[in-house]
Amino acid sequence: MNLPDNTSPSFSSELQAVADALYNARSNKVAIPRVSERYNISSLEEAYAVAKLNSDRHCAKGARIVGKKVGLTSQAVQQQLGVDQPDFGLLFDDMEYLNGADIPVNRFLQPKIEAEIAFVVGRDLRGHKPSYSEFLAALTFALPALEIVDSAIENWSLTLVDTVADNASCGVYVLGDQPVSIGEISMADLGMQLHRNGKLASQGCGVACLGHPLRAAYWLACIMAEQGEGLAAGEVILSGALGPMVPIHAGDHVSLSIAGMAQVNCQFV
């Protein structure tokens, strides 16, 4: 996937307008109609270019990129959103929370939560598309994780282009405390239960994530290599949802249990 030439004045003005609309929606906490329809953008290349414009703006204000997320890996989530393939977005340092954190709901527009497995990159993967063995050798460990996704598009009524342009609907993420070696557990077979306020709200398993969470993360590594960016040591990869998304509101307490991994939880305030 090659991004279009954003040095073209017409290209820059058109896609900058889309980026501005999404940025303002998030800044003002007011969701907007589909940008794919309003601005007539239809290609993933254009959508990723829009996302990069806002990522560059975020970095210019002092944020650091600390990882990437794979989105739309679960068939259940794809069906919820009416899409049929994964995407990716960037994670910034101001998105990260640790186990047990209080998370302010007012930083979101229309948040939902997902259960995921996070992988931590132990050494740089750059310069070429890695083999699967090279990719596995570059990972240090896995952690249970919660991702709070959020969309600037009204009522989550979006297309693949809309969510890609909106940085894969990134919100924030919560990492568990205890790292696990990636070879210690069979991740495709892991059962997941997500409880909201003590009641089961979502369940699933590792196989729901593109067949295997490591395969989802490997898809990302290959895409990053194709873009000439790669992955850096210390970056976190969110592998994608293990089950359906769950809406959240102020006052909700969410806990995630994944077989073979420590529990992770958070409180929304």
Residue pairs with C-beta under 8 A, 6 or more apart in sequence:
1 44
1 45
1 48
1 223
1 226
1 227
2 45
3 45
3 48
3 49
3 52
3 227
4 11
4 45
4 46
4 49
5 11
6 12
6 15
6 49
6 52
6 53
11 49
14 39
14 41
15 41
15 46
15 49
15 50
15 53
16 53
17 39
18 35
18 39
18 41
18 50
18 165
19 50
19 53
19 54
19 57
19 165
21 32
21 35
21 38
21 39
22 32
22 35
22 50
22 54
22 152
22 165
22 166
23 54
23 57
25 31
25 32
25 109
25 152
26 109
26 152
29 106
29 108
29 109
30 109
31 109
31 110
31 151
31 152
31 153
31 154
31 155
32 38
32 152
32 153
32 154
33 153
33 154
34 153
34 154
34 157
34 158
34 159
34 162
35 41
35 50
35 153
35 161
35 162
35 165
35 166
36 42
36 47
36 158
36 159
36 161
36 162
36 165
41 47
41 50
41 161
41 165
42 161
43 161
44 87
44 160
44 161
44 164
46 161
46 165
47 160
47 161
47 162
47 164
47 165
48 164
48 165
50 164
50 165
51 89
51 90
51 164
51 165
51 166
51 167
51 168
54 167
55 65
55 90
55 167
58 92
59 65
59 92
63 92
63 93
63 94
64 92
64 93
65 90
65 91
65 92
65 235
66 91
66 92
66 93
66 95
66 96
66 234
66 235
66 236
67 90
67 91
67 235
67 236
67 237
67 238
68 88
68 89
68 90
68 91
68 220
68 224
68 231
68 235
68 236
68 237
68 238
69 88
69 89
69 90
69 91
69 147
69 168
69 170
69 173
69 237
69 238
69 240
70 86
70 87
70 88
70 210
70 216
70 217
70 219
70 220
70 237
70 238
70 239
70 240
71 86
71 87
71 88
71 89
71 149
71 163
71 168
71 169
71 240
72 78
72 81
72 83
72 85
72 86
72 87
72 160
72 163
72 168
72 240
73 86
73 208
73 209
73 210
73 216
73 239
73 240
73 241
74 114
74 204
74 208
74 209
74 240
74 241
74 242
74 243
74 244
75 208
76 204
76 208
76 241
76 243
76 244
77 114
77 241
77 244
77 245
78 84
78 85
80 156
80 244
80 245
81 156
81 158
81 163
82 159
83 159
83 160
83 163
84 160
85 160
86 210
86 216
86 219
86 240
87 160
87 163
87 164
87 168
88 168
88 220
88 223
88 224
89 164
89 167
89 168
89 169
89 170
90 167
90 170
91 170
91 173
91 236
91 238
95 170
95 171
95 172
95 173
96 172
96 173
96 175
96 236
97 103
97 172
97 173
97 174
97 175
97 266
98 174
98 175
98 177
99 174
99 175
99 176
99 177
99 264
99 265
99 266
100 265
100 266
100 267
101 174
101 266
101 267
102 266
102 267
102 268
102 269
103 148
103 172
103 174
103 266
103 267
103 268
103 269
104 268
104 269
105 111
105 248
105 249
105 250
105 268
105 269
107 171
107 172
108 148
108 150
108 171
109 150
109 151
109 152
110 150
110 151
110 155
110 156
110 247
111 148
111 149
111 150
111 171
111 247
111 248
112 148
112 149
112 150
112 156
112 245
112 246
112 247
112 248
113 146
113 147
113 148
113 149
113 194
113 196
113 245
113 246
113 248
113 254
114 146
114 147
114 148
114 149
114 202
114 241
114 242
114 243
114 245
114 246
115 144
115 145
115 146
115 192
115 194
115 202
115 204
115 241
115 242
115 243
115 256
115 258
116 144
116 145
116 146
116 147
116 173
116 209
116 213
116 238
116 239
116 240
116 241
116 242
117 142
117 143
117 144
117 145
117 187
117 190
117 206
117 209
117 213
117 239
117 242
117 258
117 261
118 142
118 143
118 144
118 145
118 173
118 175
118 176
118 236
118 237
118 238
118 239
119 139
119 141
119 142
119 143
119 182
119 213
119 214
119 217
119 236
119 237
119 239
120 139
120 140
120 141
120 142
120 143
120 179
120 234
120 235
120 236
120 237
121 138
121 139
121 140
121 231
121 232
121 233
121 234
121 235
121 236
121 237
122 138
122 139
122 140
122 233
123 138
123 233
124 138
124 230
124 231
124 232
124 233
125 134
125 135
125 138
125 221
125 224
125 225
125 230
125 231
126 225
126 229
126 230
126 231
126 232
127 225
127 230
128 225
129 222
129 225
129 226
130 138
130 218
130 221
130 222
130 225
132 218
135 217
135 218
135 221
136 182
136 214
138 231
139 182
139 217
140 179
141 179
141 180
141 181
141 182
142 179
142 180
142 181
142 182
142 185
142 187
142 213
142 261
143 175
143 176
143 178
143 179
143 180
143 261
143 264
144 175
144 176
144 256
144 258
144 261
144 262
144 263
144 264
145 173
145 174
145 175
145 176
145 238
145 256
145 264
146 173
146 174
146 254
146 256
146 264
146 265
146 266
147 171
147 172
147 173
147 174
147 238
147 241
148 171
148 172
148 173
148 174
148 248
149 169
149 170
149 171
149 245
150 169
150 170
150 171
151 158
151 162
151 163
151 166
151 169
152 166
153 162
153 163
153 166
158 166
158 169
163 169
173 236
173 238
174 264
174 265
174 266
175 236
175 264
176 261
176 262
176 263
176 264
177 262
177 264
178 261
178 262
180 260
180 261
182 214
184 260
185 259
185 260
185 261
186 206
187 206
187 212
187 213
187 214
188 205
188 206
188 207
188 211
188 212
188 213
189 205
189 206
189 207
189 259
190 205
190 206
190 242
190 258
190 259
190 260
190 261
191 203
191 204
191 205
191 258
191 259
192 202
192 203
192 204
192 205
192 206
192 242
192 243
192 256
192 257
192 258
192 259
193 200
193 202
193 203
193 256
193 257
194 200
194 201
194 202
194 203
194 243
194 246
194 254
194 255
194 256
194 257
195 201
195 254
195 255
195 256
195 257
196 246
196 248
196 252
196 253
196 254
197 252
197 253
198 253
201 246
201 254
202 243
202 244
202 245
202 246
203 243
204 241
204 242
204 243
204 244
205 242
205 243
206 212
206 213
206 242
208 241
208 242
208 243
209 215
209 216
209 239
209 240
209 241
209 242
210 216
210 219
210 240
213 239
213 240
213 242
214 239
216 239
216 240
217 237
217 239
220 231
220 237
221 230
221 231
221 237
224 230
224 231
231 237
242 258
246 254
248 254
248 268
249 268
250 268
250 269
251 268
251 269
252 267
252 268
253 265
253 266
253 267
253 268
254 265
254 266
254 267
254 268
255 263
255 264
255 265
256 263
256 264
256 265
257 263
